[in-house]
């Protein structure tokens, strides 16, 4: 252990040498420590040559042996590690303390709720007893009693407030504050904790949804390492984190005597599908500080019942009501904030078709889209300020966040097609399954920050959007979107991709139609840009390799690029919307490049306990034409607790067009969307469970007899060829062997004995390594995942594997189905024999693999 003392306590050089010879501690002068610290800041772990060079370059270290220099750096690294660990433990301790306080408050609230329920239960018992005694009364007396009861409990009515009277608005604000606090910390709403949302120091918070209340409501309690004033500023900027917010205008600001203010806010939100109208809100927002130093931002709609001024009216929008909601932000000891969020709305579900009403009646969907989204955004910003989140391609977090917002907003604009943005409908071809809309004012749509005038003004054209919606049965949204993301070649058309890429060039309208053969090889490489803290959203660049297209002397590059946003791929997230949005970009990838987002959105519907439908997919438009009496039902809720087996899929694709080619582009777009719908239906049929109660997921064990037989053959062949057991177990049952194979930590994959071997089976580790599913596994060839060195090793070892049945392969690099490099320390290959001792397949086991 090295000790630092003053210069007076340091002896001469020969004394230090004598001390080292005696095995005592080395004492360094401040000058020596300063020199070592300079080197440590540049290189915490210098090599032996670097340490010797340091001694030669610094005369003050000439009396220190290289071994002691090495020990000093070891101790310095140890102290740095201890300091970081102590800081981390202090942070965790602060989080646990705040979380403990939060849980104690939640416990107090639940105890109050239990007391209220006990009181209500006793009251109801008394009422039932009184009713049974009163049955001998005459009907006239009962009517009189009932009338007296209603006279004693009149319905509260708010007097009409003067729109120009700040005192009246302040009265509404104070009422809103009281009602919000009763929901946030009281028992005004019967809250039920969401499944999978367990509190803890690393969890997003305590999430609950309403049960049997007016409208739908969600509540969250969480911790963020941001100061209360910063949290309030972020939360009030709703368009920055609420993806469904189209616009938010503060029309009036009235300061209050307590240092807060009252704002009259008009907000428009997007519709989630093409078959429902968008919503807007006219609200009063009240910001104030409580006596304990907490900040409160509460909000409610202004209606004739509450009083207050009338808000603006917008065509094609349905006025929704925001019941008392808001944010309670309390400072934490040691920094940070404790946040209570309440979202309570009435979205007027009766104004939409019956099949879509679950989208507007589910508190879980509200929790995912607004309440949890607000907490996640705050945590993301807090981690960005500390540098905990990595980002790619040298982009700043704010720039990447802007790209995500533009992709999401552009897709929402395409789905909704507001007339004020310049959208208008084209006549259809006699079938209403695909809607075609055009926008002849793309500069207005793309925004002032995008320089698109050069693209659209020279030739005269605009943007065309083809969109459709359909209902999916028994298809988990997360798995469907993950499949679409990983296997673009299953649904995409290379000619359409080429046409989209051409829109970014000087002559954007050079490819007016779909081409089936354009030299597209189908391979894609994923270049990650950013992901959110909990990996619920990914921003990435997709490089499509192998495009070669010539027409009218227009040559497209071999590689195409897409900016892609993927979210909601966690199948355990209840009520989460799964979405895949992408837009073509060029190689420059400028910050202000124009984006034309297209993609897919899958929103789950709450399952209902009705009889299963005969089909798994159905065109939603045709369902609505039949009428509300015909609806699509899902299987029993008790057998489908893991997944919402009904969901709404919305597809929207945008293209540029030239005026004289508009009809041709519209025909191409309509045909393309229909082909995409057909492809999605095929995929949905493939990944859907075969019957009621059957659940599918990437983490579920395949238990078919064929899989059990395969596990037995793999185990027997490994023991035959190597002389050792693959699985350490006393049980030899096929079912137990399959479980051991499925959960084996190493990636085990089976491939066919063909000229071009394809994978036929993989365990969970193998699927994770290849970043694929059991359904899509058979589309992956062995050659595709190996690099050049790996292919050479396989070619040289293949005769040995077939003759001796077993071979060890050296460490190497392979590629996942998404193009990500994977390193492994060693691989083992062996030949699998069936019950007749005939070769059945090859098995590869990659040990200690990791993504590079």
N, C-alpha and C positions, 0 to 999 in steps of 0.2 A: 504494500500500500504506500503510495507516495504522499508526502506531507510537504506543505509550503510554509516556510518561516522567513523572517526578515533577514536582511543581509548581514546583520551583526552576529547572527547565530550560525553563520556558514563559515566553515574553516577553509583552509587552503586546499588546493587540488590534491595533494598527497594525503590529506586527512580524509577527503571524500573517498579516495581510492581505498584507503585503509578500512573505512567504514563498510564499503562494498565487499571487500575481502572478508570482513568479519560477518557478513550476512545481515547487517543492520539496514534500517530504512535509509533511503537516499533523500537528502534534503535539497530542494531546488531553490535557486534564487528567484526573485520576481522576474528578472530579465530572462532567465531560462524558461520559466513558465510562460512568459509572454511569447517567446519564440516557438515553443511547442504548441501553444494555443493557435498561433497563426497557421501553422502547418495543419493542425487538426480541423480548422474551419475549411481548409481546402480539400483535405483528404483524411477522413477519420480513421482509415485503416491503411496506412502506408506499408509498402512492401519492404523487404529487407534492404534492397538496393536504395530505396528512397530514404530509409532511416540512416544508412551509412552516408549518403549524399548530404543529409541534413547535418550530420556531425562535422563533415568536412566544410560545409558552407557557413556554419555558425561556430565561431571559435569559443563562445561561452559554453558550448556543449561538449567541448573536446575532452573534458574530464569525466564524462558520463559514458558508460559502456553501452553498446548497442542493445544488449539484453535488457538493461534498465530502461532504455528509451521505449522498447517494445512493451515493457510492463506498464510504463506511464500511459501509453495509448490504450492499453487494455483497461486500465483503471478509469481512464477518462471516458471511454465508451460505456463502461459499466455505470459511472455516475450519471451520464446522459440518459441511459436507459432507465435508471432509477428515478431520475427527475421526471421523465415523461410518464412513467408508470404512476408516480405520486400525483402528477397533475391529472392523469386519467381517473385515478381513484377518487380524487377530490371532486371531479366533475360528476362521476357516477354517484358519489355520496350526495351531492347537491340534488341530482335528479331523483334519487331515492327519497330524500327528505321531502322534496316537493311532491313527489308521487304519493308518499305516505300521507301527507296533508290532504292531497286530493282524494285519496281513497277514504280517509276518515270523514271528510265532508260528504262523500257519496254514501258512506255507511249511515251517517246521520240522516241524510235525505231518505234513504231506504227505510230507516226505522220510523221516520215520520209517515212515510207512505204506508207501512204496515199498521201503524196506529190508526191512520185514517181508514184503512180497509177494515180493521177490527170494529171501529166505530160504525162504519157503514153497514157492516154485517149485522151488528146488534140492532141498528135502526131498522134494517129491512125485516129482521125477525119480528121486531115489535109491530111494524106495519102489517106484516102478514097475520099476526095474532089479532090485531085490531080489525083487519078486514074480515077475518073469520067470524068475529063477534058481531060485526055490523051487518052480516048477511041477513039478520032478522029485521033490519030496518026497511022502511018503505023506499021505493025508488025515488019518491019526492024528497025524502029526507037526505038520501044519498046525493041527489043533485044539489041541494042546498049546501051540504057539507063540502062537496067538491067546489062549488062556486066560492064559498068562503075561503077555501084553501088557496084558490087562484088569486083572490083579492089580497091575501096576505103576502103573496110572493109575485108581485108584478114583474114583467119583463123589463129589465133596465133599458132606458132609451136615452141616447145622448142628444142634447139639444144641438140644433144646427149652429155651427160656429161661423163667425164672420171671416170670410176669406182674407180680409185685409186687417184682421185683428191679431197681432202677435200673441196677446194673452190667451186667445182661444187655441192657437197652435201650441202654445206652451202647455196648456191643460191636456191636450191630446198627447204631447210628448211625455208628460209625467205619467199619464195612464199607461202609455206604451212601455215606459221604463219599469213600472211596477209589475205589469203582466209578464214582461220578458224575464225579470229576475225570478219571478215565481216559477217559470219554466226551467231556467238555467240552474237554479239551486234549490228549488222547492218541489212541490208535488202537484203542480197544476196540470201536468201531463203524465199519463201512465207510461213510463219509459221501460223498454225491454232491450237488454244488451244484444248487440248484433253477434251472430255466430262467428267465431274466429278472431274477434277483437279483444284479446286479453291484455290487461294493463301490465306495464313493466317499464323499466328504465329505457329500453330501446324500442318500445312499441310506439305507435303513432298516437295512442291515447285511449280513452274509454269512449266507445261509440255505442250509442243507443238509438232506437227508433221508437216511434209512437205506437200505441196500441189502443184502438177504439177511441179515437179522438176526431174532432172536426178537421177535415183536410188531412195532410200528411206532414209529419214532423220528424226531424232528426236532431240529435244532440251529441256534442263531442266535448271532451275535456282532455287537454293535452299540455305539454311543456315544450317551449322553444327557447333557444338561447339568443333571443332578440329583446331589446328593451320595449316596454309597453307602447311608447309613442311611435316607434318604428313599426310595431305590429299593427297599430291602429291605422297608420298611413297605408300599409300594404293591403289590409283588409278592405279599406274604403275604395281602393282602386280595383274594383271587381272585374273589369275587363282583362286585367293582367293575369288573373288566375282562374276565373270562371269561364270555361271554354264556350259555354252556351250563351254568353252575354254578347249580344250584337252591338249595343250601344248603351251608354249611361250618361244622362245629361242632368246636371244640377242646375235647376232653373231659378231657385231662390235660396238665399242664405240669410238667416236671421240670427244675430248673436244673442245669447242669453246672459242673464246676470251672473250665472255661476261659472262663467268662463268657457262654456260650451257654445254650441250653435245648433240651430234647427235648419235642415235643408229639405227642400221639396225636390224629389228625384223622379225622373222618368226613365225607365229601363225597358229595353226590348230584348227578348231572348229568342234564340232559334228554335224551330221545331226539329225534333230528333229524326223524323222520317218525312217522306214526300207526301204522306196521306193525312197529315194533320196541320192545322194552322199554328202559326207562331203565337207566343204569349207576350204581353207587355204588362208593366206594373207602374202604378202611380202611387208613390209612397212618401211618407214623412220620415226623415232620418234624424235622430237626436243623438248628439255627441256630448257627453258630460263626464265629470269626474265625481267619484263617491268620496265619502269622508275618510275611508281607509286608504286612499290613494289609488284606487282602481279606476281604470278607464272603462266607459260603457259606450257602445255604439248600438243603439236599438232602432228598429225600423218597423213600420206597419203601413198598410195601404190606407189611403184616404177614400172613403166611400160615403154615400149619403147617410149611412148608419152612424159612422164615426164623426162626420162633420168635416169641415175644411174645404178648401177650394177644389174645384173640378180640374182634372188633369187633361192633357192633350189627348186627342183621339187619332188613331192611325188606322187606315183601311187594311183589311186582311190580317189584323191582329185580334186575338181574343183577350179581353182584359181579365187577368188573373188577380187573385187577392193574396197579399202577404199578411198573414196574421203576425202578432207581435213576435219579432225575431231579433237577433243581434249577437253581439260579442261582449263578453265580460273579460277584461284583460287586467290581471293582477300581477304586480311585481313580485319576484321571488328573491329570497335572501341569496346574496352572492351573484346576482345578475340573472337575466332571463325573465320570462313571463309565464304565467299560468293562464290558460285561455279556456273559457267556456263559450261554446258556439251553439246557437239554436237557430235552426231553419224550420219555419212553419208556414206552409203555403196551401192554398186551395187553387188548383190548376184547372178547375171547371172541367172535370173528366167527362161529364155528360155531353159535352159538345163534340166529342170525338167518337168514331165508330166503336162499337162494343169490343171488338177484337183488340183495339189499341188502348183501352182504358187502363189496363194494368200499368202502362208506362206512366200514367198520371196519378195512379192510386197507390203506388208502391213507395213506402218510406225508405226502403233499402236503396232504390235507385236515386232518390233525393239525397240520401246520405253519401253515396259514392260521388255524385256529380257536383255537389256543393259543399257539404259539411266536411267530408274527408279531403276533398280537393283543396279547401282553404288551409287545413292543417298541413297537408303535404307541401303546398307551396311555401308556407312559412319555414318548414324544416329544410326544404331545398335551399332557400335563400340563406338560412343560417349556416348550412354546410358549405355553401359557396364562399361565404365570407371567411371561413376558416381554411379554405383550400382542401377540404376533404373529398370533393367530388372531382374525378379526372375528366378531362375533355380532350377531344381529338382535333387534329389538323390545325392546332394553334389558335383556335377560336375562343373568344371570351365567352363566359357563361351567358351574359346578357344577349349576345348575338345569336347563340344557339337557341336560347329561349324564344327569341323573336322569330326564328325560323319555325319552331314548333307552333307558335301562335298563328303564324301566317298560313301554315299548312292546314291547321284545324279550322281557322276562320274561312279560308278559301273553300274548303270542302263544305262547310255549313252554308256558305253563300250559294254554292252550286245546288245543294239539296233543297234549299228554300226558294231560290229564284225570285227575290223581291222585285216588284215592278219598278220601284224607285231607284234600284241599282241598274236599271236598263234591261232587265230580262223580259222576254215575251215568249209565248208558246207558239210552236209550229203545229200545223195540222198533222194528225197522225195518218198512218197508212191503213186504217180500218181496224187495227188491233190496239187496245189501250194498255198493253203490258209495259211499254216503254214510252216515257215522256221526253220530248225533245224541246228544249228551250234555247233561245239565242240571245246574245247580248251584243248589241252594236256599239256600246260605249265601254269598251274594255279598259280604257284609261281611268275612267271613274271607278270601275270595279276593282282594278288592281291597286289603286291607291296612289297618292302623290309621291310616295317615297320610291316608287318603281318607275324606271325609265323605259316605258313600253311604246313610246310614240313612234320610234323608228320601226317597230315591228308591225304596227297596225295602220299607220297613216299613209304609208307609201302606196300600198296596194288596195286599201279599202276592204275591210273585213271585220271580223269580230270573233266572239267565243261562242261555241256551241256545246251544250251539255245534254247528255243522254243519261236518264236516271230511271230506276225502277225499284220497287220494294216487293218483298215476298215474305211469307211466314215459313219458318223452319220448325220442324217437329223433331224432338229427340236428338238435337244436335247441340252439344256444349259450345257456346260462342267462343270461348278462349281457344279451344282446340281447333275450331274451324279457321279462325283468324291466324293462328300459328301455322296451320297447314298452308294457307294462302301465302303467308310470308315466306315460308321455307321452300315452297314449290311453285314458283311463279310460272314455270313452263306448263303446268297443268291447266292453266286458265288463260294466260296472256297470249296475244298474237304478236308475232315479231314485226309484221308489217305495220300494225297500229303503233307499236313502240317506235318504229322508224319514223312514222309520220309525226308523232309527238316530238321526237328529237329534232326533226326538220323545222319545227316551229320556232326553235331558238336560233336558227341561222339567218343569214341575210335574206334568203328567199324562203320564207316559212311555209309556203303553200306548194312546195314542189312535189309532194306525195299525196295525191288526192284520194287514194283508196287503200284497201287492205291487200297486202301481198302475202300469200301463204309460204312462199319460198324466198328467203332473202339472205341465205347464208348464216342464219342465226344458229349458233351451236347450243344454246340453252343453258350455258353455265353462268352463274352469278357469283359475285364476290361481295361480301358485306364488309364495309369499312365503318366501324362504329364511330360515332361522333360524341354522343352523350347519352346518359340515362339518368333517371331520377333516383333519389336516395334509396327507394324501396324497389327499384327495378320494375315498376309498373308501367313505365313508358320508356321507349327507346327512340333515339334519333340517329339515323344512319344514312350513309351513302351506299347505294347499290350500283355496282359496276356490272353491266351486262356485256359479256365478252362475245366476240365473233360476228358482229354486224358488218356486212358488206353489202351496200345497196347502190346501184347506179340507175339513174333515170334522168333523162334530159341533161346529161353532163353534170348531175349533182352527185357528189360522192360523200357519203356519210362515213364518219370514222368507224373503225372496227369496234370500239368500245362506246357504250352508251352509259349515261349516269342518271340515277334517280335519287332525289332526296326523299327519304321515307320516314314516316312517323308511325310507330306501332305501340299500341297501348291495350291494357286489359287482357293480357295473355295468361294471367294467373287464374286457373280454373277454380281455386278455392275462395276467390273474392266474391262475396255474395252481392248480387245486384250490380256488378261492374259491367260497364259497356266495353266491348272489344272493338277495336278500330284499327284499320290499316289504310293509311293515306300516303300518297306518293305524288311526286311531280318531277318531270324531266328537267335536268339542269345541264349546263355545259361544263367543260373542263375548268373554266376560270372560277366558278363557284363564288361569284361576287356577292357581297352582302345585300345589294339592292337588285339582284336578279329577279325577273318576273317569274311567278309560280302559278301554274295551273293545276291545282291538286285534283286528283281523282282517287277513288278507293272504295272501301267497304266499311260499313258500320253494322254491328250486330248487338242488339239490345235485348237482354233477357226479359221474359215475362214471368211473373209469379206463377208457379204451377198450380193447377186446380184439380181437385179429385173428381174427375169425370172419366168417361170411357175413352180408351185410346182411339186415336184417329186411324183411319185406314191407310193414309199416306203420310209420309214424313215431310214432304215439302208441298207448298201450295202457293200459287200466285195470289198475293193478298188483294190485288185489285179485283180479281174475279170473285173472291170471297165477299167483298163489300157489295158487289153488284147483286149477289143473291139476296142480300138483306141481312138484318141483324138476327133473324131467326136461325141462320145457319152459321155456326161457329166451329172452329177447330179446337178440339179438346185434347188435353194431355193425359198421361197416365196418372195413377194414384200418387198423391203427394207423399204418402208414407214410404213408397218404394223408390222415390226419386229425390231424396233429401240432399244429395250432393250437387245436382245440377238443376237449373231451371230448364225444363225440357221444351219449352216454347220460347221462341225468340223472333224478332223482326229484323230482317236483313235489308239494308238500304245500300244500293249501288249507284254511284254517280261517276261518270267519265266526262272530262272536258277536252275539247279540241279547238284549235284555231281554224278559221276558214277564210277564204277569199270570196267576195260577193258573188261572182259568177259561178263558183263551185259550191255554193252553200247547200243546194239540194243533194249533190253527190256526197258531200261530207255528212249530211244528215242521214242519208241512206246507209252509209258505211257505219256511222255511230250506232244507229238502231240495230243493224245486223250484229255489230260487235257486242253490244250489251246483251242481246239475246243469247249469243254464244257463251258469254261469260255466265249468264244465269244458268244455262244448261250445264256448264262445267261445275258450277257451285252445287247444283242439284246432285250431280254424280258424286262429288266429293262428300256432300252431306249424307247421301245414302251409304257411302262406304264407311264413314266414321260413326254413323248413328248406331246405337245399340240395337240388337236384333229383336228385342221384345221388352215388355214391361218389366221394370225392376232391374234390368241389366244396365250397368253403368260402365262407361268407358272413360279411360283417362290414361295419361302417359305413365302414371305411377301405379296403375293397377296391374295385378298379376294376371297374365294370360293362362287360364287353367284348362285349356282344351286337351283332350286325350292325345292329340298329335304333339302338343308341346311337352306333355309329360313323357311321352315316348322319346322325343328328341333329347330331353334332359338325361334320360337313362342311357341312351346311346353315347352322348357326349362324355358322361362320367365313366362308362365302361371302357370306351376307346382310350381315354386319357390314362386310365389305370393299366390297360394292356400295353400301351406304347412306352409309358414312362416308368411304370412300376410303382407309382405312388398314387394316393387318392387325390382327386381334385377337390373334394369336399370332405371336411373332417366332421363326420357324424356317425352315430351308431345305427340310425334308421336308414333302411335301404328302400323305402317306399318311393314310388314315382312322384307322388305329390310333394313329399319333403325334399326330394332332389330338385324338383322344379323350383321350389321356394329358395333353396340354397343357390341355385344357378341364377335366379332372377335378382337376388339381393347380393350377389358376389361383388366385392369391391372393385375387382378388375373388369375391364371391358371385354366381354366375350361375345364374339360374332360368328355366325355360320354363313358360309357362302357356297354357292353351287359349284359343281365340277363341270363347268362349261368353258368354251373358248374365251368368253368374256364373263367371268364369274360375277354374279350379283348376290347381294346379301339376302338371306331368307329368314334369319332370326337373330336377335340380339337381346341381351339382358338389359336391365335398367341402366347400368353404367355404360353399356355400349350405345344405347339410345342417347344418353346424355352426351357422350363423346362425339357422336355423329350429328347431334342436334337435330334429331328427326323423331318420327313416330313409327310404331310397328306397321301402320298402314303404308307409309311412304318409304319404308326401308327397302322394299323390293325394287325401287327405282334407282338405287345407288349401286354402282359397280365397284369392285375392289380396286380397279385401276384408277377410278376417280379420286379416291381418298389418299392414294399413295403418291409420294413425290418421286422424282427420277431415281434417287438412291434406293428408295423402298422398292420400286419396280425391279431394279437390278438384283436386289437381294432375293426377292420372291422368285425371279427367273432362275437364279443360281441354286436356290434351295428347293425348288419344286420337285425335281427328281428324287431328292433325298426324302422329302415328305411322302411322296407316293410309294417309295420302296420301303423305307424304314418306318413310316407312319408318324414321325415326330421330328421336330427341328426347333432349335432356339434361334431367334432372330435378334440382331443387335439393336441398340437404341436408335431412334430416328424421329422423323417428323412426318405426320400425315395431316390431312385436311378434313374438316367436318363438312357436312352437306351445305353449310352456310359459307364455306370458304375460309374458315378460321383455322390457323395452324395449331396442331396439337402435338406436344412432345410426349414421348414415352421412354422409360428406362430400358425396357426389354419386352420382347414379344415372343410368344410361343405359338407354334402352328402344329396341328396334328390332324390326322385323317380319321374321320368318324365312320365306323362300320355299323351296319344294321344287324338285325338278328340273323341274317344269312351270311354274315361276314363279308358282305359286298360293300365297296366304298359308297357312302351316301353323300357326304359333303366334307368341306374343310372347315376347321374352327381356328380362329385367331384370338389369342388372349393378350391384350395390351396391358402391361403392368405399370402402375404408378404414372398414369397419364395426367397431363394438365394442359390447359390452354396457354399458349405462348402470348 
